[in-house]
Amino acid sequence: MDNHEVWGYCRVSTVEQNLARQIEQMKEFGIPERNIRCDKSTGKNFNRREYNALVGTETTAPLLRKGDLLVISSLDRLGRNYMEIRQQWNYIINDIGADIKVLDMPLLDTRESEGSLDKRFIADLVLQILSYVAQKELENNKRRQQQGIAVMPVVNGKKVSLKTGRATGRPEATYPKEWERYYNEWRKGNITAKRCLEELGLKRATFYKLVSKYEAELYIEETHTKEVT
């Protein structure tokens, strides 16, 4: 590949996952470290910084050029959305004019399919099957996750993991110190919501979430008092 660059693309879904193995595979293939691009981002879509640097955006030119080679360790590192994998694959090999090689699937190497209709057909067929499987796996994982959440016991209004015993979801927002005083002053119109945010160290969304929660509690307390009396 004289006068052409070889690029490696690595991806994991979360910041906690390790890219080391994929990066090592790229180096073993002979790709210089400066040409290895990595994302820690979901495979559900292609809105990723380093990937966009490789293929370009509406306002930036792609690093990949005609005749270059893009190497990935496996197809699911490219993505997990069936339709988008097909679109991106075709964009890279047809619009940009670069080649793609998938290390764990020798049939998915567009360099080997040039000039051979049979090889091109096999590569396209394998791509369709594997990208379909990648998306189905993502959908199945999501469904299993939802099924798991559905059977979790509810404790204090929250689903609790059977495995860890911990509540799921984000921790519930709590009232900051002097909340009642600032709330009453705000409701009377003596201070602005902006000042409340600054004084209490809250984000706008959190402030109004606490307002809704606090007023619901006041309503329940008032209703209960009337019923008792």
N, C-alpha and C positions, 0 to 999 in steps of 0.2 A: 504493500500500500504506500508506494513512493509518493511523497508530497501530500499525503493525506494524514489526518489525525485519527487516533483511536481514543475514544472516550469511554469511560466506565460510569454506569449509573447504579447507585445503591439506595435502598429505601427500607426503613422500618416504620411501623405505625405509630409508635410512641417514643417519647424522649427517654423512657426507662430502658428501652431495648438497645442492644449493642450492634453496631455496624461493622465490628472488627472482622468477622468472618468474610463478609462480602467484599470488604476493602482488600483483604488478603488475596481473595480470588482474582480481583482485578490486577493486583500487582503480579501475581503468578502468571497472568496472561501477558504481562509485559507492559501494562499501561502505567505511564508515569503518574505520580501522586497528584501533580497539578491538573491532570485530566480526569480525575475521579471526582464526580459530583454526588453529593449525598443529601437526602432529605429524611427528616423524621416527621412523617406526615401520613395521614390515612391514604389508603389505596382506592377509596371510594370515588375520588375524582382526581383530576390532573392539575388542580390549582396548587402547585408546589413551586417554591422559589428556585431551587437548583434545576429541577426538571424544565421549568420555563426558561431558564438561562440557556439550556441545551437546545431547545426547539424554537425559542423565540416567542414573542408576544406581539400584540398589535403595535407596540411602541418600541420593541427591541429586536435586534437581529439575532438569529440563532447562532450559537457557538458551532453547532454541527454544520458542515459544509458538504457539498456534493462530493461523493467519493469517500467520505469519512466513515468510520465504523463505530456504532454504539454497542457496547457490551453490557449485558445484565446477567445476573446469576441465575434467575428464574423468572418466568413470565409474570408471576404475581408480584414481583418487585416493581414491574412496570405499572401495574394497576390491577384492580379487581372488578371494574365495571366493564361488562362484556362489550357493549356498544362503543364505549370510549377507547378501550384497548384497540379495537379494530380501526377506529378513526385515527388514533395516534400512530399506529403501525403504518397505515397507508400514507399518512402525512409525511412521516419520516422517510420512507423508501421512495415515494412517488413525487411529493412536492419538494422536499429538501434534496432528495437524491442520495441520501446516505444509506448505509447497510446496517442491519441489526443482527447480532448473534446472541442467542440464549445459551448460556454455558451448560445447563443441565438438560438441554434438549437439542442434540445435534441437528435434528431436522429443521429447527428454527434458526437458520443461518442464511440470510438472503444472498450472501456472496456465492454460496454453492448452487443457488437456483437460477442464476443468470444464464440465459441462453438455453435453458431446458424447460420446456413446458411442463413435463411430467414432474420435475422437482419443484417447480413453482406451485403446481397444483397441490402436491403433497404438503408443502410448507404452509400454504394458505389453509388447507383443511385442518392440519394439526393446530394451527393458531386459533381457528374458530372453536375447535373442541376444547382446547385448554383455557381460552379466555372465558368460554361458557362455564366450564367447571370452576374457574376462579370466582366468578360471580355467584354461582350457586352455593359455593362454600361460604361466601360472605353472608348470603341471605340465610343459609341454614344456621350459621353461628348466631346471627341476630335473632332468629326465631327461637333457638334454644335458650338464649339469654332471656328473652321475654317470657318463655315458659317457666324458667327458673325463678324469675321475679314473681310470677303469678302465684306460685305455690309457697312463697315465703310467708312466714307468720307476721302478723302486724302487732307491734308493741309500741304503745304511746303514739299511735297514729302513723308509724313508719314501718316499712318493710324491713325485716331483719334477716340477714344472711344466715342460712342454716350451717354454713361451713365456718364462718368467723364469729358469728354472734353479734356482728356490728350492723347498725342501721345503714340502709342504702340511701343514696341521694346526697345532696349538699347539706351541710350542717345548717340548722335553723338559725336565722338571724336573731340576735339577742339585743335587748334594750341597753343602750349605753347609760353611763352615769348621768343623772339629772335629766333623763329623757322626759319625764312628766312635766317638769318646769318649762322646758323648751317647747314641748308640744302645746301646752296651754297658752303660752305667749304667742306661738305661731297661729293657733286657732283664733285668738283674740285679734290678730292682725297687728300685734305690737312688733313683731320681727318677721323677717322674710324667711322663706324656705332655704335660700342660699346661705343666710347666716347660720341657720340650724345645721346645715351640712358642714360648714366650716368649724363651728364651735364643737360639734359632736364627732367630727371626723368620719362622716358617713358619705357614701356615694349616693347620688340622687335616687337610683333605683332602690337601694336599701332603705333609704329614708321613707319613701312612699310605701314600701312593703311593710315597714314597721308601723306606719300610720294605719294601714288597713288592719293589721293584726291587732293593734292597740284598741282601735275603735270597735272591732268585733268583740274583743274581750269586755270593753265597757258596756256594749249592748247586752251581752250575755249576763253580766253582773247586774245591770239595771233591771233586766227582765226577771231574773231570779229574785231580786229584792222585792219587786212588785208582787210576785207570786206568793212569797212568804208573808208579806204584810196584808 
